[in-house]
Amino acid sequence: MKKLTLASLAVVALLSACGGGGDGSASGNGGSDGTGTGPVGTQKTPVNPYTGQAAPGAKTTAVTGQVFNSGATAGATVTAYVLNADGRNGTVIGTATSAADGTFSMTLSQAPYDTASFVRFVATGGTYTSSADHTVQTNGTLELVTPYITTQFNNFVITSLTHVASQRMAQVASGGGSIATAYTTGAGMVLSLIGFTNAILPSDQSAGVSYLALVPGSAGDALSAYADALNAVEAYGVQYDLPSSVSVQVLAQSQLTGTASSTLPNGNAINLGQWQGGVFNPAAPYTLGQLEATGAPPPYAQMHQFMVWEYVNADCNSGNSAPYYARFPLQAGQPDLFTSGQCPTYKNYVNTIDGKVGTNNRSHVLVTSPGYVPQTVPVVGAGS
């Protein structure tokens, strides 16, 4: 996409102050011996970082969950770490492997409740089917940090957005911020990073904790905000012919400082990599800055645009704009897309990204397989 519509530009202008998340080595690994500044544990009762109230439930070592990119991720290795005070991983307290449906269970070697410790889950490897183009994608690394684990809160859904929050949290903590402040900074940001005016769990006072257990696309996911956000990450990979793991990485890295950037906090350029001879080389020199120099919006803004395209295109086809404005209320001074002749423009956006499925390197194996039938659901609409 080379340029945004007037309405889109207005949204992006408002979004420019958003931030959160990160990837790379910010969280690090303090080692299985828990060295560093030591585990968080000065208080003996874990609390909700948003309300300051005691966490509901009693101590437990039983944990269940799911690894979920834009779909169930099978075969991922999930490791649980107690967090050190600087946001880095400390002692390993559990491991598991996700099943075909992405679910996992583990028994922790110690109850984090006893030391009021935050815990980071790290899911590496595994595969899943992308919701955007139906290609089989390999999971890179996904993270999730929870402020507590209790009998009433011990099921966690590890996604690309929990990963962004975890990495942003690690960046804040590494700069001297408290674990609680770092947590709310990361979690609070990702809830509206892509959805913007339609944040995930908008009416929940503790949404930054509650979303850790939310299954994208479930009844609790109002207007499919979470599922749409995860599909938007996948659509970014389709738009720019990148493996989905790179899409997750670039979203996270570009938000490490809390403001969209094409460089890491240390000033180094964020590298995307390139396809070479049909194989993706993440070390090949092609940066986010170079991509954005061609007119590409920052990753979070581009992903938001995919969600807008989805709703506008569907409502233009149906002649009913109610779903779009339920999701993205008309802002003061913003033109009505459905009375200003924008439908053909958005239809072209959707058709263009759909056409990339047939030519992308990431989908070559799929589209050349015997009996391949092109999908009928638009790439940008696959998350709903």
Short mmCIF file of the C-alpha atoms (twelve columns), coordinates in Angstrom:
data_MODEL
# 
_entry.id   MODEL 
# 
loop_
_atom_site.group_PDB 
_atom_site.id 
_atom_site.type_symbol 
_atom_site.label_atom_id 
_atom_site.label_alt_id 
_atom_site.label_comp_id 
_atom_site.label_asym_id 
_atom_site.label_seq_id 
_atom_site.Cartn_x 
_atom_site.Cartn_y 
_atom_site.Cartn_z 
_atom_site.pdbx_PDB_model_num 
ATOM 1   C CA . MET A 1   0.000   0.000   0.000  1 
ATOM 2   C CA . LYS A 2   1.613   3.258   -1.112 1 
ATOM 3   C CA . LYS A 3   -0.684  5.757   0.567  1 
ATOM 4   C CA . LEU A 4   -3.599  5.956   2.938  1 
ATOM 5   C CA . THR A 5   -7.001  7.472   2.383  1 
ATOM 6   C CA . LEU A 6   -7.952  10.706  4.130  1 
ATOM 7   C CA . ALA A 7   -9.837  8.767   6.777  1 
ATOM 8   C CA . SER A 8   -6.956  6.379   7.221  1 
ATOM 9   C CA . LEU A 9   -4.482  9.216   7.591  1 
ATOM 10  C CA . ALA A 10  -6.613  10.700  10.343 1 
ATOM 11  C CA . VAL A 11  -6.552  7.414   12.192 1 
ATOM 12  C CA . VAL A 12  -2.810  6.992   11.756 1 
ATOM 13  C CA . ALA A 13  -2.192  10.530  12.995 1 
ATOM 14  C CA . LEU A 14  -4.051  9.705   16.169 1 
ATOM 15  C CA . LEU A 15  -2.224  6.400   16.448 1 
ATOM 16  C CA . SER A 16  1.230   7.910   16.156 1 
ATOM 17  C CA . ALA A 17  1.516   8.344   19.907 1 
ATOM 18  C CA . CYS A 18  0.809   4.656   20.561 1 
ATOM 19  C CA . GLY A 19  3.514   2.204   21.555 1 
ATOM 20  C CA . GLY A 20  4.456   -0.938  23.389 1 
ATOM 21  C CA . GLY A 21  6.049   -4.300  23.014 1 
ATOM 22  C CA . GLY A 22  9.279   -5.446  21.541 1 
ATOM 23  C CA . ASP A 23  11.291  -8.385  20.370 1 
ATOM 24  C CA . GLY A 24  14.900  -9.372  20.196 1 
ATOM 25  C CA . SER A 25  16.964  -9.938  23.318 1 
ATOM 26  C CA . ALA A 26  15.318  -7.503  25.702 1 
ATOM 27  C CA . SER A 27  13.897  -10.197 27.977 1 
ATOM 28  C CA . GLY A 28  17.012  -12.306 27.854 1 
ATOM 29  C CA . ASN A 29  17.559  -15.281 30.096 1 
ATOM 30  C CA . GLY A 30  19.020  -14.740 33.503 1 
ATOM 31  C CA . GLY A 31  19.916  -18.428 33.612 1 
ATOM 32  C CA . SER A 32  18.248  -21.358 35.285 1 
ATOM 33  C CA . ASP A 33  19.943  -20.510 38.567 1 
ATOM 34  C CA . GLY A 34  17.969  -17.278 38.792 1 
ATOM 35  C CA . THR A 35  21.026  -15.057 38.918 1 
ATOM 36  C CA . GLY A 36  20.791  -11.329 38.284 1 
ATOM 37  C CA . THR A 37  18.950  -9.063  40.661 1 
ATOM 38  C CA . GLY A 38  17.027  -11.966 42.145 1 
ATOM 39  C CA . PRO A 39  13.403  -13.058 41.793 1 
ATOM 40  C CA . VAL A 40  10.604  -10.711 42.669 1 
ATOM 41  C CA . GLY A 41  9.381   -11.775 46.081 1 
ATOM 42  C CA . THR A 42  9.378   -9.003  48.654 1 
ATOM 43  C CA . GLN A 43  5.658   -9.413  49.238 1 
ATOM 44  C CA . LYS A 44  4.022   -12.720 50.058 1 
ATOM 45  C CA . THR A 45  0.630   -12.058 48.524 1 
ATOM 46  C CA . PRO A 46  0.437   -11.474 44.766 1 
ATOM 47  C CA . VAL A 47  -1.661  -8.507  43.712 1 
ATOM 48  C CA . ASN A 48  -3.433  -7.281  40.614 1 
ATOM 49  C CA . PRO A 49  -1.150  -4.525  39.234 1 
ATOM 50  C CA . TYR A 50  -4.169  -2.516  38.063 1 
ATOM 51  C CA . THR A 51  -6.275  -2.572  41.230 1 
ATOM 52  C CA . GLY A 52  -3.708  -3.227  43.947 1 
ATOM 53  C CA . GLN A 53  -6.031  -5.883  45.348 1 
ATOM 54  C CA . ALA A 54  -4.949  -9.397  46.251 1 
ATOM 55  C CA . ALA A 55  -5.014  -11.838 43.358 1 
ATOM 56  C CA . PRO A 56  -8.106  -14.080 43.423 1 
ATOM 57  C CA . GLY A 57  -7.634  -17.713 44.384 1 
ATOM 58  C CA . ALA A 58  -5.021  -19.682 46.271 1 
ATOM 59  C CA . LYS A 59  -1.582  -20.950 45.367 1 
ATOM 60  C CA . THR A 60  -1.209  -23.704 42.777 1 
ATOM 61  C CA . THR A 61  1.426   -25.354 40.640 1 
ATOM 62  C CA . ALA A 62  -1.035  -26.515 37.968 1 
ATOM 63  C CA . VAL A 63  -1.009  -24.547 34.706 1 
ATOM 64  C CA . THR A 64  -2.870  -25.036 31.437 1 
ATOM 65  C CA . GLY A 65  -2.949  -22.948 28.308 1 
ATOM 66  C CA . GLN A 66  -2.745  -22.671 24.553 1 
ATOM 67  C CA . VAL A 67  -0.180  -21.436 22.038 1 
ATOM 68  C CA . PHE A 68  -2.136  -19.451 19.460 1 
ATOM 69  C CA . ASN A 69  -0.651  -17.425 16.611 1 
ATOM 70  C CA . SER A 70  -3.647  -16.856 14.335 1 
ATOM 71  C CA . GLY A 71  -4.569  -20.466 14.943 1 
ATOM 72  C CA . ALA A 72  -3.613  -23.338 17.209 1 
ATOM 73  C CA . THR A 73  0.151   -23.887 17.248 1 
ATOM 74  C CA . ALA A 74  1.164   -27.536 17.545 1 
ATOM 75  C CA . GLY A 75  4.501   -28.853 18.754 1 
ATOM 76  C CA . ALA A 76  5.708   -25.692 20.484 1 
ATOM 77  C CA . THR A 77  8.012   -26.048 23.476 1 
ATOM 78  C CA . VAL A 78  6.657   -23.972 26.369 1 
ATOM 79  C CA . THR A 79  8.997   -23.014 29.211 1 
ATOM 80  C CA . ALA A 80  7.977   -21.172 32.387 1 
ATOM 81  C CA . TYR A 81  10.422  -18.830 34.132 1 
ATOM 82  C CA . VAL A 82  10.185  -16.895 37.380 1 
ATOM 83  C CA . LEU A 83  10.979  -13.274 36.529 1 
ATOM 84  C CA . ASN A 84  13.870  -11.414 38.098 1 
ATOM 85  C CA . ALA A 85  13.363  -7.830  39.256 1 
ATOM 86  C CA . ASP A 86  15.023  -6.487  36.106 1 
ATOM 87  C CA . GLY A 87  12.477  -8.228  33.868 1 
ATOM 88  C CA . ARG A 88  14.824  -10.993 32.778 1 
ATOM 89  C CA . ASN A 89  14.106  -14.695 32.986 1 
ATOM 90  C CA . GLY A 90  15.215  -16.384 36.176 1 
ATOM 91  C CA . THR A 91  14.688  -19.953 37.351 1 
ATOM 92  C CA . VAL A 92  12.961  -22.441 35.044 1 
ATOM 93  C CA . ILE A 93  9.941   -23.811 36.892 1 
ATOM 94  C CA . GLY A 94  8.158   -25.810 34.193 1 
ATOM 95  C CA . THR A 95  8.160   -27.117 30.631 1 
ATOM 96  C CA . ALA A 96  5.561   -28.573 28.276 1 
ATOM 97  C CA . THR A 97  4.858   -29.223 24.590 1 
ATOM 98  C CA . SER A 98  1.703   -27.995 22.878 1 
ATOM 99  C CA . ALA A 99  -0.640  -30.591 21.399 1 
ATOM 100 C CA . ALA A 100 -2.226  -30.568 17.941 1 
ATOM 101 C CA . ASP A 101 -4.861  -28.102 19.174 1 
ATOM 102 C CA . GLY A 102 -2.216  -25.830 20.689 1 
ATOM 103 C CA . THR A 103 -3.073  -26.715 24.271 1 
ATOM 104 C CA . PHE A 104 -0.528  -27.563 26.940 1 
ATOM 105 C CA . SER A 105 -0.398  -28.369 30.631 1 
ATOM 106 C CA . MET A 106 2.431   -28.356 33.137 1 
ATOM 107 C CA . THR A 107 3.059   -28.790 36.820 1 
ATOM 108 C CA . LEU A 108 5.383   -26.099 38.113 1 
ATOM 109 C CA . SER A 109 8.278   -27.036 40.378 1 
ATOM 110 C CA . GLN A 110 7.299   -24.242 42.760 1 
ATOM 111 C CA . ALA A 111 4.240   -22.083 43.372 1 
ATOM 112 C CA . PRO A 112 4.915   -18.478 42.235 1 
ATOM 113 C CA . TYR A 113 2.207   -17.416 44.702 1 
ATOM 114 C CA . ASP A 114 4.562   -18.064 47.627 1 
ATOM 115 C CA . THR A 115 6.945   -15.310 46.517 1 
ATOM 116 C CA . ALA A 116 4.406   -13.135 44.671 1 
ATOM 117 C CA . SER A 117 6.460   -13.706 41.532 1 
ATOM 118 C CA . PHE A 118 5.644   -12.709 37.977 1 
ATOM 119 C CA . VAL A 119 6.091   -15.583 35.508 1 
ATOM 120 C CA . ARG A 120 7.089   -15.534 31.838 1 
ATOM 121 C CA . PHE A 121 6.037   -18.337 29.494 1 
ATOM 122 C CA . VAL A 122 8.163   -18.713 26.358 1 
ATOM 123 C CA . ALA A 123 6.833   -20.811 23.453 1 
ATOM 124 C CA . THR A 124 9.351   -21.707 20.759 1 
ATOM 125 C CA . GLY A 125 8.923   -23.655 17.544 1 
ATOM 126 C CA . GLY A 126 5.851   -25.529 16.424 1 
ATOM 127 C CA . THR A 127 3.660   -24.945 13.382 1 
ATOM 128 C CA . TYR A 128 0.217   -23.566 12.595 1 
ATOM 129 C CA . THR A 129 -1.973  -22.662 9.644  1 
ATOM 130 C CA . SER A 130 -2.087  -18.930 8.979  1 
ATOM 131 C CA . SER A 131 -5.595  -17.517 9.054  1 
ATOM 132 C CA . ALA A 132 -4.684  -14.999 6.347  1 
ATOM 133 C CA . ASP A 133 -3.518  -17.228 3.485  1 
ATOM 134 C CA . HIS A 134 -3.832  -20.793 4.815  1 
ATOM 135 C CA . THR A 135 -0.099  -21.418 4.573  1 
ATOM 136 C CA . VAL A 136 1.655   -23.557 7.161  1 
ATOM 137 C CA . GLN A 137 3.868   -21.236 9.196  1 
ATOM 138 C CA . THR A 138 6.602   -22.005 11.710 1 
ATOM 139 C CA . ASN A 139 6.332   -20.283 15.059 1 
ATOM 140 C CA . GLY A 140 9.446   -18.398 16.112 1 
ATOM 141 C CA . THR A 141 9.142   -17.260 19.721 1 
ATOM 142 C CA . LEU A 142 6.048   -16.118 21.573 1 
ATOM 143 C CA . GLU A 143 6.031   -14.895 25.158 1 
ATOM 144 C CA . LEU A 144 3.462   -14.166 27.841 1 
ATOM 145 C CA . VAL A 145 4.014   -12.629 31.263 1 
ATOM 146 C CA . THR A 146 1.465   -13.059 34.025 1 
ATOM 147 C CA . PRO A 147 1.590   -11.107 37.307 1 
ATOM 148 C CA . TYR A 148 0.342   -14.133 39.240 1 
ATOM 149 C CA . ILE A 149 -0.739  -17.758 39.017 1 
ATOM 150 C CA . THR A 150 -3.550  -18.916 41.301 1 
ATOM 151 C CA . THR A 151 -6.268  -21.545 41.406 1 
ATOM 152 C CA . GLN A 152 -8.584  -18.994 39.769 1 
ATOM 153 C CA . PHE A 153 -6.085  -17.722 37.204 1 
ATOM 154 C CA . ASN A 154 -3.893  -20.448 35.773 1 
ATOM 155 C CA . ASN A 155 -4.930  -20.819 32.130 1 
ATOM 156 C CA . PHE A 156 -3.031  -18.682 29.622 1 
ATOM 157 C CA . VAL A 157 -3.271  -18.078 25.862 1 
ATOM 158 C CA . ILE A 158 0.137   -17.228 24.415 1 
ATOM 159 C CA . THR A 159 -0.159  -15.034 21.301 1 
ATOM 160 C CA . SER A 160 1.760   -12.521 19.228 1 
ATOM 161 C CA . LEU A 161 0.187   -9.694  21.252 1 
ATOM 162 C CA . THR A 162 1.165   -11.186 24.617 1 
ATOM 163 C CA . HIS A 163 4.640   -11.441 23.108 1 
ATOM 164 C CA . VAL A 164 4.712   -7.752  22.208 1 
ATOM 165 C CA . ALA A 165 3.566   -6.894  25.740 1 
ATOM 166 C CA . SER A 166 6.220   -9.130  27.298 1 
ATOM 167 C CA . GLN A 167 8.996   -7.561  25.280 1 
ATOM 168 C CA . ARG A 168 7.867   -3.993  25.962 1 
ATOM 169 C CA . MET A 169 7.684   -4.881  29.640 1 
ATOM 170 C CA . ALA A 170 11.246  -6.215  29.560 1 
ATOM 171 C CA . GLN A 171 12.464  -3.021  27.911 1 
ATOM 172 C CA . VAL A 172 10.841  -0.825  30.580 1 
ATOM 173 C CA . ALA A 173 12.132  -2.999  33.423 1 
ATOM 174 C CA . SER A 174 15.652  -3.014  31.980 1 
ATOM 175 C CA . GLY A 175 15.620  0.770   32.237 1 
ATOM 176 C CA . GLY A 176 14.855  0.691   35.948 1 
ATOM 177 C CA . GLY A 177 11.055  0.611   35.941 1 
ATOM 178 C CA . SER A 178 9.328   -1.540  38.534 1 
ATOM 179 C CA . ILE A 179 7.981   -4.899  37.417 1 
ATOM 180 C CA . ALA A 180 4.397   -3.770  38.047 1 
ATOM 181 C CA . THR A 181 4.829   -0.529  36.088 1 
ATOM 182 C CA . ALA A 182 6.619   -2.341  33.290 1 
ATOM 183 C CA . TYR A 183 3.815   -4.891  33.133 1 
ATOM 184 C CA . THR A 184 0.969   -2.378  32.893 1 
ATOM 185 C CA . THR A 185 2.934   -0.342  30.337 1 
ATOM 186 C CA . GLY A 186 3.296   -3.325  28.025 1 
ATOM 187 C CA . ALA A 187 -0.099  -4.912  28.533 1 
ATOM 188 C CA . GLY A 188 -2.034  -1.656  28.498 1 
ATOM 189 C CA . MET A 189 -0.497  -0.692  25.182 1 
ATOM 190 C CA . VAL A 190 -1.131  -3.868  23.207 1 
ATOM 191 C CA . LEU A 191 -4.833  -3.957  24.024 1 
ATOM 192 C CA . SER A 192 -5.413  -0.966  21.755 1 
ATOM 193 C CA . LEU A 193 -2.248  -0.968  19.631 1 
ATOM 194 C CA . ILE A 194 -3.947  -2.399  16.563 1 
ATOM 195 C CA . GLY A 195 -7.634  -2.211  17.501 1 
ATOM 196 C CA . PHE A 196 -7.305  1.458   18.545 1 
ATOM 197 C CA . THR A 197 -10.884 2.728   18.982 1 
ATOM 198 C CA . ASN A 198 -12.079 -0.817  19.602 1 
ATOM 199 C CA . ALA A 199 -9.626  -2.134  22.165 1 
ATOM 200 C CA . ILE A 200 -9.653  -5.707  23.397 1 
ATOM 201 C CA . LEU A 201 -11.877 -6.067  26.511 1 
ATOM 202 C CA . PRO A 202 -12.589 -2.298  26.616 1 
ATOM 203 C CA . SER A 203 -14.934 -2.416  29.627 1 
ATOM 204 C CA . ASP A 204 -12.726 -4.581  31.864 1 
ATOM 205 C CA . GLN A 205 -10.896 -2.593  34.561 1 
ATOM 206 C CA . SER A 206 -8.185  -5.253  34.596 1 
ATOM 207 C CA . ALA A 207 -8.183  -6.048  30.877 1 
ATOM 208 C CA . GLY A 208 -4.387  -6.074  30.931 1 
ATOM 209 C CA . VAL A 209 -4.579  -9.194  33.086 1 
ATOM 210 C CA . SER A 210 -7.842  -10.725 31.863 1 
ATOM 211 C CA . TYR A 211 -6.762  -10.871 28.219 1 
ATOM 212 C CA . LEU A 212 -4.079  -13.410 29.133 1 
ATOM 213 C CA . ALA A 213 -6.826  -16.027 29.397 1 
ATOM 214 C CA . LEU A 214 -8.940  -14.804 26.464 1 
ATOM 215 C CA . VAL A 215 -9.256  -17.157 23.495 1 
ATOM 216 C CA . PRO A 216 -9.231  -15.061 20.289 1 
ATOM 217 C CA . GLY A 217 -12.513 -15.339 18.409 1 
ATOM 218 C CA . SER A 218 -14.382 -16.782 21.393 1 
ATOM 219 C CA . ALA A 219 -17.622 -15.411 22.808 1 
ATOM 220 C CA . GLY A 220 -15.611 -13.255 25.201 1 
ATOM 221 C CA . ASP A 221 -13.735 -11.586 22.344 1 
ATOM 222 C CA . ALA A 222 -16.150 -8.710  21.689 1 
ATOM 223 C CA . LEU A 223 -16.513 -7.968  17.965 1 
ATOM 224 C CA . SER A 224 -13.604 -10.398 17.364 1 
ATOM 225 C CA . ALA A 225 -11.158 -7.601  18.188 1 
ATOM 226 C CA . TYR A 226 -8.460  -10.012 19.362 1 
ATOM 227 C CA . ALA A 227 -8.874  -12.458 16.474 1 
ATOM 228 C CA . ASP A 228 -8.814  -9.605  13.964 1 
ATOM 229 C CA . ALA A 229 -5.628  -8.213  15.489 1 
ATOM 230 C CA . LEU A 230 -3.851  -11.561 15.203 1 
ATOM 231 C CA . ASN A 231 -5.013  -11.967 11.608 1 
ATOM 232 C CA . ALA A 232 -3.684  -8.482  10.867 1 
ATOM 233 C CA . VAL A 233 -0.228  -9.658  11.954 1 
ATOM 234 C CA . GLU A 234 -0.574  -12.509 9.455  1 
ATOM 235 C CA . ALA A 235 -1.825  -10.172 6.725  1 
ATOM 236 C CA . TYR A 236 1.319   -8.069  7.166  1 
ATOM 237 C CA . GLY A 237 3.286   -11.137 6.160  1 
ATOM 238 C CA . VAL A 238 1.124   -11.572 3.067  1 
ATOM 239 C CA . GLN A 239 1.361   -7.894  2.108  1 
ATOM 240 C CA . TYR A 240 5.163   -7.846  2.234  1 
ATOM 241 C CA . ASP A 241 5.856   -11.552 1.574  1 
ATOM 242 C CA . LEU A 242 7.402   -12.237 4.969  1 
ATOM 243 C CA . PRO A 243 7.182   -15.367 7.120  1 
ATOM 244 C CA . SER A 244 4.665   -14.801 9.894  1 
ATOM 245 C CA . SER A 245 7.370   -15.117 12.549 1 
ATOM 246 C CA . VAL A 246 9.067   -12.090 10.986 1 
ATOM 247 C CA . SER A 247 5.786   -10.154 11.085 1 
ATOM 248 C CA . VAL A 248 5.564   -10.808 14.824 1 
ATOM 249 C CA . GLN A 249 9.189   -9.824  15.274 1 
ATOM 250 C CA . VAL A 250 8.951   -6.574  13.332 1 
ATOM 251 C CA . LEU A 251 5.782   -5.480  15.159 1 
ATOM 252 C CA . ALA A 252 7.444   -6.136  18.489 1 
ATOM 253 C CA . GLN A 253 10.823  -4.623  17.674 1 
ATOM 254 C CA . SER A 254 9.308   -1.506  16.133 1 
ATOM 255 C CA . GLN A 255 7.454   -0.781  19.389 1 
ATOM 256 C CA . LEU A 256 10.206  -1.492  21.927 1 
ATOM 257 C CA . THR A 257 10.519  2.141   23.001 1 
ATOM 258 C CA . GLY A 258 6.773   2.716   23.151 1 
ATOM 259 C CA . THR A 259 6.720   4.751   19.939 1 
ATOM 260 C CA . ALA A 260 6.819   3.292   16.432 1 
ATOM 261 C CA . SER A 261 10.386  3.226   15.149 1 
ATOM 262 C CA . SER A 262 12.371  1.564   12.383 1 
ATOM 263 C CA . THR A 263 15.348  1.239   14.725 1 
ATOM 264 C CA . LEU A 264 16.024  -0.654  17.936 1 
ATOM 265 C CA . PRO A 265 16.599  1.232   21.215 1 
ATOM 266 C CA . ASN A 266 20.360  0.939   20.656 1 
ATOM 267 C CA . GLY A 267 20.020  2.728   17.317 1 
ATOM 268 C CA . ASN A 268 20.554  -0.309  15.106 1 
ATOM 269 C CA . ALA A 269 18.233  -0.730  12.149 1 
ATOM 270 C CA . ILE A 270 15.482  -3.338  12.392 1 
ATOM 271 C CA . ASN A 271 16.317  -5.940  9.771  1 
ATOM 272 C CA . LEU A 272 13.599  -7.875  7.950  1 
ATOM 273 C CA . GLY A 273 15.605  -10.268 5.778  1 
ATOM 274 C CA . GLN A 274 14.870  -11.411 2.226  1 
ATOM 275 C CA . TRP A 275 13.944  -14.434 0.165  1 
ATOM 276 C CA . GLN A 276 16.941  -15.937 -1.612 1 
ATOM 277 C CA . GLY A 277 16.479  -18.841 -3.998 1 
ATOM 278 C CA . GLY A 278 13.086  -19.692 -2.522 1 
ATOM 279 C CA . VAL A 279 14.417  -19.740 1.045  1 
ATOM 280 C CA . PHE A 280 13.947  -16.882 3.489  1 
ATOM 281 C CA . ASN A 281 17.212  -15.537 4.903  1 
ATOM 282 C CA . PRO A 282 16.544  -13.409 8.007  1 
ATOM 283 C CA . ALA A 283 20.124  -12.133 7.937  1 
ATOM 284 C CA . ALA A 284 19.907  -10.801 4.384  1 
ATOM 285 C CA . PRO A 285 20.166  -6.992  4.503  1 
ATOM 286 C CA . TYR A 286 16.769  -5.392  4.022  1 
ATOM 287 C CA . THR A 287 15.530  -3.145  6.806  1 
ATOM 288 C CA . LEU A 288 12.212  -1.845  8.054  1 
ATOM 289 C CA . GLY A 289 13.475  1.642   7.285  1 
ATOM 290 C CA . GLN A 290 13.982  0.672   3.646  1 
ATOM 291 C CA . LEU A 291 10.487  -0.795  3.496  1 
ATOM 292 C CA . GLU A 292 8.929   2.310   5.026  1 
ATOM 293 C CA . ALA A 293 10.884  4.467   2.573  1 
ATOM 294 C CA . THR A 294 8.755   2.888   -0.174 1 
ATOM 295 C CA . GLY A 295 5.614   4.268   1.484  1 
ATOM 296 C CA . ALA A 296 4.762   1.428   3.868  1 
ATOM 297 C CA . PRO A 297 3.183   2.650   7.135  1 
ATOM 298 C CA . PRO A 298 4.641   1.581   10.504 1 
ATOM 299 C CA . PRO A 299 3.691   -2.047  11.228 1 
ATOM 300 C CA . TYR A 300 1.017   -1.294  13.866 1 
ATOM 301 C CA . ALA A 301 -0.640  1.290   11.574 1 
ATOM 302 C CA . GLN A 302 -0.542  -1.034  8.572  1 
ATOM 303 C CA . MET A 303 -2.105  -3.804  10.631 1 
ATOM 304 C CA . HIS A 304 -4.843  -1.463  11.785 1 
ATOM 305 C CA . GLN A 305 -5.479  -0.606  8.152  1 
ATOM 306 C CA . PHE A 306 -6.042  -4.268  7.313  1 
ATOM 307 C CA . MET A 307 -8.856  -4.365  9.846  1 
ATOM 308 C CA . VAL A 308 -10.376 -1.221  8.359  1 
ATOM 309 C CA . TRP A 309 -10.155 -2.716  4.858  1 
ATOM 310 C CA . GLU A 310 -11.921 -5.843  6.066  1 
ATOM 311 C CA . TYR A 311 -14.932 -4.017  7.463  1 
ATOM 312 C CA . VAL A 312 -15.243 -1.409  4.726  1 
ATOM 313 C CA . ASN A 313 -15.065 -4.016  1.979  1 
ATOM 314 C CA . ALA A 314 -17.623 -6.281  3.644  1 
ATOM 315 C CA . ASP A 315 -20.011 -3.414  4.346  1 
ATOM 316 C CA . CYS A 316 -19.649 -2.006  0.840  1 
ATOM 317 C CA . ASN A 317 -20.565 -5.422  -0.544 1 
ATOM 318 C CA . SER A 318 -23.568 -5.779  1.758  1 
ATOM 319 C CA . GLY A 319 -24.750 -2.171  1.567  1 
ATOM 320 C CA . ASN A 320 -24.944 -2.048  5.366  1 
ATOM 321 C CA . SER A 321 -22.367 0.147   7.107  1 
ATOM 322 C CA . ALA A 322 -23.572 -0.608  10.651 1 
ATOM 323 C CA . PRO A 323 -20.925 -3.280  11.386 1 
ATOM 324 C CA . TYR A 324 -18.094 -0.922  10.401 1 
ATOM 325 C CA . TYR A 325 -19.303 1.948   12.583 1 
ATOM 326 C CA . ALA A 326 -20.007 -0.413  15.474 1 
ATOM 327 C CA . ARG A 327 -16.363 -1.383  15.283 1 
ATOM 328 C CA . PHE A 328 -14.856 1.984   14.322 1 
ATOM 329 C CA . PRO A 329 -17.163 4.835   15.417 1 
ATOM 330 C CA . LEU A 330 -17.144 7.863   13.129 1 
ATOM 331 C CA . GLN A 331 -14.799 10.483  14.568 1 
ATOM 332 C CA . ALA A 332 -15.445 14.222  14.480 1 
ATOM 333 C CA . GLY A 333 -14.301 15.653  11.165 1 
ATOM 334 C CA . GLN A 334 -13.855 12.235  9.594  1 
ATOM 335 C CA . PRO A 335 -15.669 11.673  6.273  1 
ATOM 336 C CA . ASP A 336 -18.269 8.929   5.988  1 
ATOM 337 C CA . LEU A 337 -16.525 6.301   3.887  1 
ATOM 338 C CA . PHE A 338 -19.797 4.974   2.549  1 
ATOM 339 C CA . THR A 339 -21.101 8.274   1.197  1 
ATOM 340 C CA . SER A 340 -17.816 9.676   -0.084 1 
ATOM 341 C CA . GLY A 341 -17.162 7.195   -2.869 1 
ATOM 342 C CA . GLN A 342 -14.475 5.197   -1.055 1 
ATOM 343 C CA . CYS A 343 -15.856 1.700   -1.704 1 
ATOM 344 C CA . PRO A 344 -13.993 1.108   -5.022 1 
ATOM 345 C CA . THR A 345 -10.722 2.204   -3.409 1 
ATOM 346 C CA . TYR A 346 -11.054 -0.249  -0.543 1 
ATOM 347 C CA . LYS A 347 -12.173 -3.036  -2.837 1 
ATOM 348 C CA . ASN A 348 -8.977  -2.489  -4.797 1 
ATOM 349 C CA . TYR A 349 -6.919  -2.686  -1.589 1 
ATOM 350 C CA . VAL A 350 -8.523  -6.028  -0.720 1 
ATOM 351 C CA . ASN A 351 -8.186  -7.438  -4.231 1 
ATOM 352 C CA . THR A 352 -4.525  -6.426  -4.371 1 
ATOM 353 C CA . ILE A 353 -3.522  -8.182  -1.161 1 
ATOM 354 C CA . ASP A 354 -5.598  -11.235 -2.119 1 
ATOM 355 C CA . GLY A 355 -3.677  -11.400 -5.391 1 
ATOM 356 C CA . LYS A 356 -0.380  -11.644 -3.523 1 
ATOM 357 C CA . VAL A 357 -1.249  -15.119 -2.253 1 
ATOM 358 C CA . GLY A 358 -0.754  -16.515 -5.750 1 
ATOM 359 C CA . THR A 359 2.682   -14.956 -6.228 1 
ATOM 360 C CA . ASN A 360 4.290   -14.782 -2.772 1 
ATOM 361 C CA . ASN A 361 7.261   -16.931 -1.868 1 
ATOM 362 C CA . ARG A 362 5.616   -17.723 1.477  1 
ATOM 363 C CA . SER A 363 2.665   -19.371 -0.268 1 
ATOM 364 C CA . HIS A 364 4.524   -21.061 -3.154 1 
ATOM 365 C CA . VAL A 365 4.288   -24.559 -1.669 1 
ATOM 366 C CA . LEU A 366 0.564   -24.136 -1.049 1 
ATOM 367 C CA . VAL A 367 -0.477  -22.713 -4.415 1 
ATOM 368 C CA . THR A 368 1.589   -25.240 -6.382 1 
ATOM 369 C CA . SER A 369 0.241   -28.245 -4.478 1 
ATOM 370 C CA . PRO A 370 -2.113  -30.650 -6.317 1 
ATOM 371 C CA . GLY A 371 -5.755  -29.693 -6.008 1 
ATOM 372 C CA . TYR A 372 -5.090  -26.207 -4.641 1 
ATOM 373 C CA . VAL A 373 -8.247  -24.096 -4.583 1 
ATOM 374 C CA . PRO A 374 -7.874  -20.324 -4.014 1 
ATOM 375 C CA . GLN A 375 -9.569  -19.134 -0.838 1 
ATOM 376 C CA . THR A 376 -12.748 -17.126 -1.122 1 
ATOM 377 C CA . VAL A 377 -12.461 -15.281 2.200  1 
ATOM 378 C CA . PRO A 378 -10.350 -12.110 1.805  1 
ATOM 379 C CA . VAL A 379 -6.899  -12.200 3.413  1 
ATOM 380 C CA . VAL A 380 -7.825  -9.262  5.632  1 
ATOM 381 C CA . GLY A 381 -11.148 -10.801 6.655  1 
ATOM 382 C CA . ALA A 382 -9.942  -14.227 7.665  1 
ATOM 383 C CA . GLY A 383 -9.650  -13.463 11.365 1 
ATOM 384 C CA . SER A 384 -13.334 -12.869 12.056 1 
# 
